[in-house]
Amino acid sequence: TLIMKAEEKNKDFIQKLTARHPDLTKGSRHLALLIRGGLSTKEISVLLGLETKTVNMNRYRLRKALGIDQETDLFEYLKGL
């Protein structure tokens, strides 16, 4: 699938993310990859066939799993890995 190809191309990022946050679910890793790729919530919702509210909730859960607060830019945090 498209996400698996994206994961392959971003192996270093996935490895760093998993090393720093080993408890992340596969779904959280996929979401992190899409956010890091610069996709908006709306674009992610269309791509995954989810409601934007669901994507926003998943973003919130990802933030909590990563231990970052609302002031920290999620995209910038992920880009920095």
URVEN-V82002 format. One record per residue. RES is the residue in one letter. SS is DSSP state (H for helix, E for strand, - for the rest). PSI is psi in radians with two decimals (none if undefined). Layout:
# URVEN-V82002
res:RES ss:SS psi:PSI
res:RES ss:SS psi:PSI
This chain:
# URVEN-V82002
res:T ss:- psi:3.01
res:L ss:H psi:-0.73
res:I ss:H psi:-0.65
res:M ss:H psi:-0.68
res:K ss:H psi:-0.73
res:A ss:H psi:-0.69
res:E ss:H psi:-0.73
res:E ss:H psi:-0.76
res:K ss:H psi:-0.37
res:N ss:- psi:0.65
res:K ss:H psi:-0.76
res:D ss:H psi:-0.79
res:F ss:H psi:-0.83
res:I ss:H psi:-0.72
res:Q ss:H psi:-0.77
res:K ss:H psi:-0.76
res:L ss:H psi:-0.80
res:T ss:H psi:-0.65
res:A ss:H psi:-0.72
res:R ss:H psi:-0.55
res:H ss:- psi:1.30
res:P ss:- psi:-0.32
res:D ss:- psi:0.02
res:L ss:- psi:2.46
res:T ss:- psi:2.89
res:K ss:H psi:-0.71
res:G ss:H psi:-0.70
res:S ss:H psi:-0.69
res:R ss:H psi:-0.71
res:H ss:H psi:-0.79
res:L ss:H psi:-0.76
res:A ss:H psi:-0.70
res:L ss:H psi:-0.75
res:L ss:H psi:-0.72
res:I ss:H psi:-0.77
res:R ss:H psi:-0.52
res:G ss:- psi:-0.06
res:G ss:- psi:0.18
res:L ss:- psi:2.49
res:S ss:- psi:2.93
res:T ss:H psi:-0.76
res:K ss:H psi:-0.77
res:E ss:H psi:-0.71
res:I ss:H psi:-0.72
res:S ss:H psi:-0.71
res:V ss:H psi:-0.79
res:L ss:H psi:-0.73
res:L ss:H psi:-0.09
res:G ss:- psi:0.65
res:L ss:- psi:2.79
res:E ss:- psi:2.60
res:T ss:H psi:-0.58
res:K ss:H psi:-0.68
res:T ss:H psi:-0.76
res:V ss:H psi:-0.73
res:N ss:H psi:-0.69
res:M ss:H psi:-0.71
res:N ss:H psi:-0.64
res:R ss:H psi:-0.74
res:Y ss:H psi:-0.82
res:R ss:H psi:-0.65
res:L ss:H psi:-0.77
res:R ss:H psi:-0.82
res:K ss:H psi:-0.76
res:A ss:H psi:-0.58
res:L ss:H psi:-0.24
res:G ss:- psi:0.58
res:I ss:- psi:2.54
res:D ss:- psi:3.10
res:Q ss:- psi:-0.46
res:E ss:- psi:-0.41
res:T ss:- psi:2.25
res:D ss:- psi:2.05
res:L ss:H psi:-0.77
res:F ss:H psi:-0.83
res:E ss:H psi:-0.69
res:Y ss:H psi:-0.83
res:L ss:H psi:-0.63
res:K ss:H psi:-0.56
res:G ss:- psi:-0.18
res:L ss:- psi:none
